[in-house]
Amino acid sequence: MAELTDIQSLLQIMARLRDPQGGCPWDLQQDFASIAPYTVEEAYEVADAIDRNDLVELKDELGDLLLQVVFHAQMASEQGAFDFGDVVASISSKMQRRHPHIFGDAAVSGAGEVSANWEAIKRAERAAKGDQDNSVLAGIARGLPEWQRATKLQSRAARSGFDWPSAAPVLDKLREEVDEVQAEFDAAAAGADNRQRLQEELGDVLFVCANLARHAKVDVGSALRLANHKFERRFRAMEAQAQSSGGMQALSLEQQEALWQAVKQAEKGRGQ
């Protein structure tokens, strides 16, 4: 087997795991659909390591993500569709094609023009494949996390001038949408069966929140990950402090709220 730092070693390991004669039973049972959730999970774990600035963990998580590419390529190779070399050739060709200012004679004035050229090249590629969808929203994958797709839809629409001029009117819109959610909760409390309307109005709130993050130049996923980390950190601290009182379940909601505020103030005192 090649040196472990050589990509060939990983390809050989994956081929052996998928060998019908003596391979790993679990690996042999997998297909594209069953592996796809792991691929998405590994990408998020890469992002988490980056958020925590943990470069040791990032090395391991990038390896896990690379394994997902190798796994999919191995399964495709078994079907005679393509192999890992084809994957490398495809992305190498794409990167050269979409960077004509580096690998060709095009000239650009900055990162904004690079992005504009990238999108123009993508549209040309779709047209070459027979895709006749000329909308500025064309090509936004439906498999993206919905918060990410919302941001992409809004960013594409903004290229046509369909955008708020600043964050202020977005905040006004958010207040309007929250009021509409409140109205649906009031209706539900009065006995109305309005779950569909409530779902729609909550969706509008989330969509506007994504738009607000875009105007603030804040990544929605990163912001939500930070909020999740903060909640988890504070709740675990609450659990630790509540042990002497019989645990969280032994506390009333008012006592739990007081404990939450105490943990929150302690964090502020530490500069967190």
Backbone bond lengths (Angstrom), bond angles and torsions (degrees), N, CA, C in turn:
res aa  C-N    CA-C-N  psi(-1)  N-CA   C-N-CA  omega(-1)  CA-C   N-CA-C  phi
1 M - - - 1.462 - - 1.520 109.78 -
2 A 1.309 117.46 145.88 1.452 121.97 -179.42 1.523 110.25 -65.08
3 E 1.331 116.58 168.21 1.453 121.04 176.13 1.530 109.31 -56.30
4 L 1.347 116.15 147.85 1.455 119.94 -175.08 1.524 112.82 -65.08
5 T 1.331 117.30 -18.69 1.468 119.45 177.14 1.524 111.96 -83.60
6 D 1.315 117.20 -5.33 1.465 122.29 -179.90 1.526 108.63 -89.91
7 I 1.334 117.55 132.90 1.452 120.66 -179.35 1.519 111.50 -58.51
8 Q 1.322 117.29 -27.66 1.464 120.18 179.11 1.520 111.80 -60.46
9 S 1.336 117.12 -32.89 1.463 118.98 179.68 1.515 110.86 -64.65
10 L 1.332 116.99 -40.24 1.460 120.75 179.08 1.523 110.56 -68.31
11 L 1.317 117.31 -39.68 1.461 120.49 177.63 1.528 110.76 -62.59
12 Q 1.329 116.69 -39.63 1.463 120.58 178.89 1.521 111.65 -68.18
13 I 1.332 116.59 -38.33 1.462 120.19 177.15 1.520 110.47 -61.76
14 M 1.340 115.78 -45.03 1.459 119.83 -178.99 1.520 111.24 -65.73
15 A 1.328 117.11 -39.64 1.463 121.21 178.43 1.522 110.55 -62.62
16 R 1.320 115.85 -39.09 1.469 119.14 179.75 1.522 111.05 -68.65
17 L 1.341 116.92 -39.88 1.458 120.38 178.28 1.525 111.62 -62.50
18 R 1.329 116.54 -28.89 1.468 121.40 -178.58 1.524 112.34 -98.73
19 D 1.314 117.53 7.39 1.464 121.40 -179.31 1.527 109.47 -67.58
20 P 1.342 118.71 119.78 1.468 120.53 -179.07 1.523 112.91 -59.51
21 Q 1.316 116.67 -23.96 1.462 121.33 179.38 1.527 109.36 -104.08
22 G 1.320 116.26 83.44 1.459 119.46 176.14 1.508 115.24 101.49
23 G 1.327 118.25 9.14 1.456 120.70 177.72 1.518 111.52 -77.21
24 C 1.323 116.13 -178.87 1.462 121.39 -179.76 1.532 109.98 -77.13
25 P 1.340 118.49 126.46 1.470 120.56 -178.31 1.525 112.93 -56.52
26 W 1.346 117.13 -39.56 1.464 119.16 -179.09 1.518 110.50 -66.28
27 D 1.323 117.24 -48.15 1.466 120.82 -178.55 1.522 111.21 -61.98
28 L 1.318 116.68 -35.97 1.460 121.11 -178.85 1.528 111.78 -68.88
29 Q 1.322 117.26 -25.80 1.470 120.60 -179.13 1.523 112.66 -77.79
30 Q 1.320 117.43 -15.60 1.461 120.26 -170.84 1.526 112.39 -80.50
31 D 1.342 114.47 155.26 1.462 121.32 171.48 1.529 107.79 -138.38
32 F 1.327 117.28 -176.99 1.459 119.97 -176.09 1.537 111.50 -57.29
33 A 1.331 115.99 -43.59 1.457 120.12 -176.63 1.522 112.27 -66.00
34 S 1.324 117.07 -39.62 1.466 119.53 -177.25 1.526 111.87 -73.90
35 I 1.327 117.14 -27.29 1.464 121.01 -179.11 1.528 111.54 -85.99
36 A 1.327 117.76 -25.29 1.470 120.95 -176.12 1.528 113.38 -52.28
37 P 1.346 120.29 -44.98 1.481 118.41 179.65 1.527 112.73 -60.77
38 Y 1.337 116.94 -34.60 1.465 119.81 177.64 1.529 110.45 -66.77
39 T 1.315 116.40 -36.50 1.467 120.75 179.22 1.524 110.03 -62.03
40 V 1.335 116.27 -46.05 1.462 120.79 178.59 1.532 110.27 -63.89
41 E 1.329 116.85 -43.36 1.466 121.28 -179.49 1.522 111.43 -60.59
42 E 1.331 116.25 -42.90 1.462 119.38 -179.17 1.520 111.44 -65.56
43 A 1.336 117.30 -35.92 1.464 119.97 177.39 1.527 110.47 -63.21
44 Y 1.329 117.38 -39.38 1.454 120.50 177.85 1.524 111.46 -67.95
45 E 1.333 117.40 -34.65 1.455 119.81 178.90 1.526 111.13 -69.38
46 V 1.329 116.57 -31.54 1.468 120.05 172.31 1.522 109.17 -62.17
47 A 1.333 116.35 -47.64 1.469 120.54 -179.80 1.522 111.18 -61.33
48 D 1.326 117.04 -37.41 1.461 120.90 -179.77 1.527 110.69 -66.02
49 A 1.320 117.44 -42.43 1.467 120.71 177.80 1.522 110.87 -62.15
50 I 1.333 116.59 -37.65 1.461 120.79 177.98 1.522 110.04 -66.84
51 D 1.334 117.21 -43.07 1.466 120.88 178.25 1.525 111.03 -58.07
52 R 1.337 116.64 -38.42 1.464 121.03 -178.49 1.531 112.50 -86.54
53 N 1.340 116.01 -0.05 1.468 121.39 -178.62 1.529 111.16 53.37
54 D 1.324 115.77 38.55 1.468 122.44 -179.95 1.523 108.18 -100.55
55 L 1.334 116.58 92.12 1.456 120.35 -174.44 1.527 112.18 -71.76
56 V 1.327 117.62 -28.93 1.470 119.70 175.83 1.524 109.62 -64.76
57 E 1.330 115.50 -46.10 1.460 120.00 178.25 1.521 110.72 -66.97
58 L 1.337 116.69 -36.24 1.460 120.41 179.81 1.523 111.10 -60.60
59 K 1.319 116.59 -40.08 1.463 120.32 177.18 1.525 110.68 -57.18
60 D 1.331 116.59 -46.91 1.463 120.53 -178.82 1.528 110.99 -67.08
61 E 1.339 116.89 -41.64 1.457 120.17 -177.33 1.530 111.41 -68.71
62 L 1.329 117.11 -36.14 1.467 119.24 175.12 1.524 110.72 -64.28
63 G 1.330 116.37 -36.10 1.461 119.55 175.44 1.515 111.41 -63.24
64 D 1.344 116.32 -42.21 1.468 120.16 177.89 1.529 110.79 -62.24
65 L 1.334 116.39 -39.47 1.463 119.86 179.44 1.526 111.00 -68.51
66 L 1.335 116.12 -39.34 1.465 119.95 176.65 1.522 110.57 -61.42
67 L 1.324 116.46 -38.73 1.463 120.00 178.58 1.520 111.00 -59.17
68 Q 1.330 117.14 -36.57 1.456 120.20 178.91 1.521 110.99 -62.09
69 V 1.332 117.18 -41.79 1.463 121.11 177.61 1.522 109.98 -62.58
70 V 1.324 115.66 -44.98 1.469 120.56 -179.75 1.526 110.48 -63.48
71 F 1.327 117.15 -39.89 1.463 122.04 -179.27 1.535 109.85 -62.24
72 H 1.323 117.07 -49.41 1.461 120.79 179.88 1.534 110.63 -62.76
73 A 1.325 116.31 -41.12 1.464 119.66 -179.48 1.527 111.02 -65.16
74 Q 1.320 117.22 -37.61 1.463 120.56 178.55 1.529 111.06 -64.34
75 M 1.321 116.62 -43.91 1.463 119.67 179.63 1.529 110.59 -64.80
76 A 1.334 116.92 -38.42 1.465 120.22 178.25 1.523 110.54 -66.83
77 S 1.319 116.31 -38.18 1.467 120.68 178.74 1.517 111.03 -62.75
78 E 1.330 116.99 -39.31 1.463 121.34 179.05 1.526 111.54 -62.69
79 Q 1.339 116.08 -28.11 1.467 120.97 179.04 1.523 112.15 -90.47
80 G 1.321 116.27 -3.29 1.457 120.01 -178.79 1.510 113.70 75.52
81 A 1.346 117.06 18.97 1.469 121.03 -177.54 1.521 111.47 -84.47
82 F 1.322 116.85 -54.15 1.464 123.12 176.89 1.520 107.78 -165.77
83 D 1.338 116.76 169.64 1.453 119.96 177.08 1.524 109.81 -129.34
84 F 1.317 116.55 -176.26 1.461 120.84 -175.89 1.525 111.20 -60.87
85 G 1.326 116.39 -37.93 1.458 119.59 178.05 1.513 112.07 -60.44
86 D 1.334 117.14 -37.29 1.460 121.13 177.60 1.531 111.11 -66.22
87 V 1.341 115.79 -36.76 1.470 120.23 177.67 1.527 109.68 -62.77
88 V 1.332 116.31 -46.35 1.467 121.00 179.64 1.522 110.50 -62.67
89 A 1.337 116.45 -43.83 1.467 120.49 -179.52 1.526 110.64 -63.46
90 S 1.330 116.87 -38.83 1.458 121.15 -178.59 1.520 111.52 -64.42
91 I 1.330 117.01 -47.84 1.459 119.03 -177.44 1.527 110.79 -73.11
92 S 1.329 117.47 -33.02 1.465 119.87 177.88 1.523 110.33 -64.76
93 S 1.329 116.37 -43.89 1.455 120.95 178.30 1.528 110.88 -63.42
94 K 1.337 116.17 -41.79 1.464 120.42 -179.35 1.526 111.20 -63.63
95 M 1.328 116.63 -43.54 1.459 119.55 -178.59 1.526 111.94 -64.74
96 Q 1.308 116.18 -38.07 1.467 119.07 177.16 1.530 110.61 -68.78
97 R 1.329 116.24 -41.67 1.463 121.54 -178.03 1.526 111.37 -65.56
98 R 1.331 116.97 -36.63 1.453 120.84 -176.17 1.531 113.42 -90.76
99 H 1.330 116.60 2.34 1.466 120.65 175.02 1.531 109.84 -124.52
100 P 1.331 117.11 60.91 1.469 119.44 -178.47 1.533 112.59 -65.11
101 H 1.336 116.73 -19.87 1.462 119.87 177.42 1.525 111.97 -75.93
102 I 1.336 116.42 -12.01 1.467 121.32 176.91 1.526 110.64 -106.83
103 F 1.339 115.99 -46.01 1.461 120.54 -175.08 1.528 112.79 -103.72
104 G 1.329 116.96 5.25 1.456 121.40 177.48 1.514 110.03 -137.17
105 D 1.306 116.26 -153.65 1.464 119.66 -176.05 1.534 112.27 -111.87
106 A 1.323 117.67 14.41 1.464 120.64 177.88 1.528 110.12 -72.22
107 A 1.329 115.86 153.60 1.462 121.69 178.07 1.523 109.13 -122.22
108 V 1.320 116.93 141.15 1.463 121.82 178.89 1.523 108.77 -131.26
109 S 1.341 114.81 154.77 1.465 119.89 -178.03 1.518 113.07 -98.78
110 G 1.337 117.22 -9.56 1.455 119.33 -179.34 1.514 111.65 171.32
111 A 1.343 115.33 -176.10 1.460 120.51 -176.24 1.521 112.54 -62.88
112 G 1.350 117.08 -33.54 1.461 119.60 179.43 1.507 112.36 -62.69
113 E 1.308 116.57 -40.76 1.463 119.95 178.92 1.518 111.04 -70.77
114 V 1.327 116.45 -33.35 1.468 119.69 175.59 1.526 109.77 -60.14
115 S 1.345 116.96 -45.92 1.470 121.01 179.78 1.521 111.28 -62.86
116 A 1.323 116.85 -41.40 1.464 120.51 179.71 1.522 110.68 -63.81
117 N 1.331 116.62 -43.34 1.467 120.52 177.88 1.522 110.74 -62.75
118 W 1.334 116.05 -41.55 1.471 121.61 179.81 1.527 110.09 -56.52
119 E 1.335 116.75 -47.36 1.462 120.60 -178.89 1.529 111.22 -67.14
120 A 1.331 116.60 -37.26 1.467 119.74 178.45 1.523 110.58 -64.62
121 I 1.322 116.38 -40.59 1.465 120.49 178.22 1.520 110.48 -65.62
122 K 1.332 116.94 -40.08 1.465 120.45 177.78 1.534 110.62 -60.97
123 R 1.341 116.60 -42.27 1.470 119.65 178.92 1.524 110.52 -62.72
124 A 1.328 116.17 -40.46 1.460 119.81 178.94 1.525 110.52 -64.85
125 E 1.319 116.84 -37.62 1.467 120.76 179.12 1.529 110.45 -65.52
126 R 1.337 116.52 -41.68 1.461 119.60 178.50 1.523 110.71 -64.86
127 A 1.333 116.98 -40.82 1.459 120.74 178.91 1.516 111.02 -62.99
128 A 1.345 116.75 -38.76 1.462 121.32 179.27 1.524 111.65 -64.29
129 K 1.334 115.93 -26.25 1.463 120.86 178.40 1.526 111.78 -87.32
130 G 1.328 117.30 0.59 1.459 120.79 179.61 1.507 114.60 92.44
131 D 1.337 117.64 8.13 1.455 120.90 178.42 1.529 108.65 -77.16
132 Q 1.331 117.21 116.14 1.457 122.26 -176.07 1.531 113.04 -97.87
133 D 1.328 116.40 8.62 1.458 120.08 179.55 1.526 108.88 -76.40
134 N 1.326 116.70 108.39 1.459 122.00 -176.54 1.527 113.37 -97.43
135 S 1.313 117.47 5.55 1.459 120.58 178.78 1.522 110.53 -65.24
136 V 1.330 116.28 148.15 1.464 119.42 174.93 1.529 110.69 -65.50
137 L 1.329 116.49 -15.01 1.468 121.03 178.93 1.528 112.35 -89.27
138 A 1.328 117.30 -1.16 1.469 120.57 -177.17 1.519 110.77 -64.46
139 G 1.317 114.39 143.14 1.461 120.30 172.62 1.513 115.16 87.70
140 I 1.337 118.28 0.84 1.465 119.89 176.91 1.525 108.13 -80.40
141 A 1.302 116.33 115.30 1.468 121.59 -172.54 1.525 111.84 -61.99
142 R 1.323 115.62 136.44 1.466 120.34 177.89 1.520 111.99 -80.36
143 G 1.327 117.16 -10.52 1.461 119.98 179.16 1.514 113.95 -87.28
144 L 1.339 117.44 -0.04 1.460 120.55 178.48 1.525 110.61 -68.54
145 P 1.335 117.65 153.15 1.466 118.77 168.22 1.523 108.43 -54.56
146 E 1.316 117.07 139.50 1.456 119.90 -171.09 1.528 112.85 -60.60
147 W 1.352 117.81 -34.27 1.469 118.67 178.69 1.517 110.27 -64.07
148 Q 1.348 116.10 -35.75 1.465 119.88 -179.60 1.523 110.38 -73.31
149 R 1.324 115.80 -38.02 1.464 119.69 178.60 1.528 110.40 -66.88
150 A 1.326 117.43 -37.15 1.462 120.81 177.70 1.520 110.23 -60.21
151 T 1.322 116.72 -44.60 1.465 120.68 -179.65 1.518 110.91 -64.09
152 K 1.327 116.93 -41.01 1.464 120.30 179.61 1.524 111.35 -66.37
153 L 1.332 117.05 -41.58 1.461 120.10 177.64 1.531 110.57 -59.62
154 Q 1.328 115.98 -45.01 1.454 120.54 -179.11 1.531 111.47 -65.69
155 S 1.335 116.41 -41.23 1.466 120.01 -179.57 1.518 111.28 -65.36
156 R 1.338 116.56 -40.60 1.466 119.98 178.45 1.532 110.62 -65.63
157 A 1.332 116.72 -43.50 1.464 119.72 -179.94 1.526 110.89 -62.87
158 A 1.330 115.97 -33.77 1.464 120.34 -179.46 1.521 111.82 -63.24
159 R 1.340 117.48 -26.41 1.461 120.11 178.98 1.524 111.93 -66.05
160 S 1.331 115.86 -21.56 1.462 120.46 177.48 1.526 111.58 -93.81
161 G 1.327 115.92 7.05 1.457 120.46 -179.30 1.506 113.95 88.28
162 F 1.359 117.48 0.04 1.460 120.70 -179.04 1.528 108.15 -87.01
163 D 1.332 115.56 85.04 1.458 120.43 -174.67 1.516 109.21 -161.58
164 W 1.340 116.17 152.22 1.444 120.44 173.38 1.526 108.60 -71.38
165 P 1.336 118.13 145.18 1.466 120.26 -177.88 1.521 113.88 -72.07
166 S 1.343 116.62 -20.83 1.465 120.35 -179.37 1.521 108.88 -157.35
167 A 1.328 115.92 -178.26 1.466 119.88 -179.51 1.527 112.16 -74.60
168 A 1.338 117.76 -24.52 1.477 120.87 -174.74 1.527 113.03 -56.96
169 P 1.339 119.78 -51.48 1.472 118.51 179.14 1.531 112.65 -67.56
170 V 1.329 117.57 -24.02 1.469 119.82 176.04 1.521 109.36 -68.46
171 L 1.336 116.40 -40.15 1.466 120.20 176.29 1.528 110.55 -63.48
172 D 1.323 116.86 -39.31 1.472 120.09 176.58 1.528 110.11 -61.71
173 K 1.321 115.78 -42.54 1.465 120.19 179.23 1.520 110.84 -64.89
174 L 1.322 117.28 -37.52 1.462 120.78 178.51 1.531 110.19 -62.83
175 R 1.320 117.05 -43.63 1.473 120.02 178.13 1.530 110.25 -61.76
176 E 1.327 116.09 -40.38 1.469 120.36 178.59 1.525 110.63 -61.48
177 E 1.335 116.37 -44.79 1.467 120.06 -178.47 1.529 111.22 -67.86
178 V 1.332 117.38 -37.09 1.465 120.46 177.63 1.534 109.92 -64.05
179 D 1.326 116.92 -39.20 1.467 120.49 176.80 1.530 110.33 -61.29
180 E 1.323 116.79 -38.53 1.467 120.40 179.98 1.526 110.76 -68.81
181 V 1.326 116.46 -35.67 1.468 119.49 174.68 1.527 109.91 -64.32
182 Q 1.335 116.23 -43.31 1.467 120.16 178.60 1.530 110.66 -58.73
183 A 1.319 116.36 -40.77 1.466 120.06 179.43 1.523 111.36 -62.70
184 E 1.331 116.94 -37.20 1.464 120.27 179.44 1.526 111.30 -71.76
185 F 1.338 117.14 -36.37 1.468 119.75 174.73 1.525 110.65 -64.81
186 D 1.330 116.26 -40.09 1.475 119.80 177.96 1.528 109.89 -63.06
187 A 1.326 116.29 -40.67 1.466 120.12 179.30 1.527 110.81 -64.89
188 A 1.324 115.68 -39.76 1.469 119.47 179.36 1.524 110.37 -65.46
189 A 1.337 116.35 -39.71 1.463 120.46 179.06 1.518 111.37 -64.18
190 A 1.345 115.57 -27.32 1.465 120.66 179.24 1.520 112.39 -84.81
191 G 1.345 115.67 -0.46 1.458 119.36 175.78 1.510 115.94 107.81
192 A 1.307 118.49 1.65 1.466 120.47 -178.88 1.537 110.71 -74.62
193 D 1.326 115.04 141.50 1.470 120.51 174.91 1.532 107.43 -92.96
194 N 1.326 115.60 84.67 1.467 120.78 -172.08 1.532 111.58 -122.79
195 R 1.310 116.51 35.31 1.467 119.42 -177.58 1.523 112.00 -60.18
196 Q 1.324 116.68 -37.52 1.461 119.51 179.43 1.526 110.57 -64.99
197 R 1.342 116.42 -44.00 1.463 120.26 178.62 1.522 111.07 -64.41
198 L 1.316 115.80 -40.08 1.460 119.76 179.64 1.526 110.73 -63.96
199 Q 1.330 116.03 -40.78 1.463 120.31 177.14 1.529 110.62 -61.29
200 E 1.332 115.91 -43.95 1.471 120.15 -179.85 1.525 111.55 -63.40
201 E 1.320 116.57 -43.68 1.462 119.81 -177.85 1.526 111.31 -69.06
202 L 1.322 117.46 -38.16 1.464 119.98 175.47 1.530 110.71 -64.77
203 G 1.326 115.25 -37.48 1.460 119.37 176.01 1.515 111.49 -61.65
204 D 1.345 116.66 -39.05 1.466 120.63 178.05 1.524 110.84 -62.91
205 V 1.341 116.28 -40.77 1.468 120.03 178.40 1.525 110.59 -61.07
206 L 1.328 115.67 -46.54 1.468 119.62 -179.29 1.520 111.27 -64.57
207 F 1.328 116.53 -37.98 1.458 120.60 179.64 1.531 110.64 -64.19
208 V 1.333 115.92 -42.24 1.465 119.51 178.83 1.532 110.05 -68.12
209 C 1.327 117.57 -36.92 1.472 120.06 176.62 1.525 110.88 -60.51
210 A 1.326 116.39 -40.67 1.462 120.01 176.80 1.524 110.54 -62.83
211 N 1.322 116.32 -39.17 1.463 120.96 178.82 1.526 110.31 -66.02
212 L 1.329 116.60 -40.42 1.459 120.81 178.86 1.530 110.39 -63.12
213 A 1.325 116.57 -41.41 1.462 120.18 177.58 1.516 110.80 -62.97
214 R 1.329 116.41 -38.10 1.467 119.90 178.98 1.518 110.53 -63.31
215 H 1.320 116.56 -42.48 1.466 119.58 178.82 1.529 111.09 -65.78
216 A 1.327 116.17 -30.79 1.464 120.22 178.63 1.524 111.88 -83.46
217 K 1.353 115.46 -2.02 1.470 121.37 -176.77 1.533 110.90 58.10
218 V 1.327 114.32 40.89 1.462 122.82 178.17 1.515 108.63 -114.67
219 D 1.310 117.58 130.40 1.464 121.39 177.18 1.528 109.11 -71.70
220 V 1.323 116.30 124.85 1.466 120.70 -176.67 1.524 110.99 -61.15
221 G 1.324 117.24 -44.03 1.457 120.42 -179.26 1.513 112.08 -61.83
222 S 1.332 116.84 -43.91 1.463 120.69 178.57 1.520 111.11 -63.92
223 A 1.335 116.13 -41.45 1.461 120.00 179.59 1.527 110.80 -63.07
224 L 1.331 116.68 -42.67 1.457 119.84 -179.48 1.522 111.04 -70.06
225 R 1.339 117.13 -36.14 1.467 119.27 176.08 1.525 110.75 -61.99
226 L 1.335 116.92 -41.50 1.464 120.23 177.99 1.526 110.54 -62.72
227 A 1.337 116.37 -41.41 1.461 120.17 178.66 1.531 110.66 -64.22
228 N 1.332 116.45 -40.29 1.466 120.22 178.23 1.526 111.06 -63.99
229 H 1.347 115.73 -43.68 1.465 119.93 179.15 1.528 110.41 -61.70
230 K 1.339 115.27 -42.67 1.464 119.58 -179.32 1.523 110.91 -62.70
231 F 1.337 116.26 -45.99 1.463 119.80 -179.71 1.526 110.46 -62.29
232 E 1.329 116.14 -45.91 1.465 119.41 -178.55 1.526 111.04 -61.62
233 R 1.345 115.92 -43.94 1.465 120.32 -179.52 1.525 111.07 -61.00
234 R 1.331 116.07 -45.57 1.458 119.86 -177.87 1.526 112.11 -70.54
235 F 1.331 116.68 -38.35 1.463 118.87 -178.95 1.523 110.61 -68.37
236 R 1.321 116.38 -39.32 1.470 119.06 177.25 1.536 110.69 -63.37
237 A 1.333 116.50 -37.46 1.466 120.05 176.98 1.531 110.36 -65.26
238 M 1.321 116.13 -38.58 1.463 120.08 176.41 1.521 110.68 -62.06
239 E 1.339 116.34 -45.37 1.467 120.37 179.33 1.515 111.33 -58.48
240 A 1.337 116.21 -42.13 1.466 120.39 -178.93 1.524 110.65 -63.64
241 Q 1.339 116.74 -41.91 1.459 120.16 -178.69 1.523 111.87 -73.59
242 A 1.321 117.26 -26.93 1.466 120.97 -176.91 1.524 112.85 -81.60
243 Q 1.319 117.29 -10.21 1.471 119.93 -177.35 1.525 111.68 -58.60
244 S 1.336 116.47 -38.59 1.472 119.85 -178.45 1.521 112.23 -69.69
245 S 1.328 116.54 -14.03 1.473 120.70 -179.71 1.518 111.90 -106.22
246 G 1.333 116.88 12.20 1.455 120.30 179.10 1.505 114.55 96.16
247 G 1.328 116.84 9.11 1.462 120.68 177.63 1.516 112.56 95.53
248 M 1.309 115.39 168.53 1.460 121.43 -176.89 1.524 112.00 -59.78
249 Q 1.333 116.46 -37.21 1.463 119.14 -176.39 1.525 112.37 -64.77
250 A 1.344 116.51 -22.69 1.457 120.38 -178.37 1.522 112.45 -81.96
251 L 1.326 117.19 -9.26 1.458 121.60 -178.00 1.526 110.89 -95.94
252 S 1.314 115.93 145.81 1.458 120.25 173.68 1.523 108.76 -73.38
253 L 1.329 115.83 166.41 1.459 119.44 178.85 1.527 110.54 -60.97
254 E 1.339 117.05 -37.43 1.458 120.44 178.69 1.530 110.84 -64.68
255 Q 1.333 117.20 -39.88 1.460 121.04 178.43 1.535 110.77 -67.88
256 Q 1.328 116.10 -38.63 1.460 119.65 177.74 1.526 110.63 -64.83
257 E 1.325 116.92 -40.59 1.460 120.73 178.34 1.532 110.71 -63.61
258 A 1.333 116.39 -41.26 1.458 119.86 178.12 1.527 110.70 -63.77
259 L 1.321 116.00 -38.09 1.463 120.07 178.26 1.523 110.64 -67.14
260 W 1.334 116.35 -39.81 1.474 120.98 176.84 1.532 110.36 -59.18
261 Q 1.325 116.16 -46.08 1.459 119.88 -179.35 1.528 111.26 -64.73
262 A 1.327 116.25 -36.00 1.467 119.85 178.80 1.518 110.63 -66.05
263 V 1.341 116.96 -42.84 1.466 121.10 177.66 1.514 110.28 -63.78
264 K 1.318 115.93 -41.78 1.467 121.60 179.84 1.530 110.80 -61.77
265 Q 1.332 117.10 -44.81 1.457 120.74 179.36 1.525 111.49 -66.35
266 A 1.330 116.49 -37.28 1.465 120.25 178.09 1.518 110.69 -63.16
267 E 1.335 116.72 -39.00 1.466 120.80 177.79 1.523 110.25 -64.49
268 K 1.326 116.80 -42.86 1.461 120.12 179.48 1.514 110.32 -61.89
269 G 1.337 116.21 -36.51 1.454 119.64 178.12 1.515 112.95 -65.65
270 R 1.345 115.09 -27.42 1.469 119.95 177.95 1.518 111.56 -91.65
271 G 1.327 116.03 0.83 1.462 119.69 178.71 1.499 113.96 80.37
272 Q 1.354 118.98 20.14 1.467 121.97 179.32 1.523 110.25 -89.68
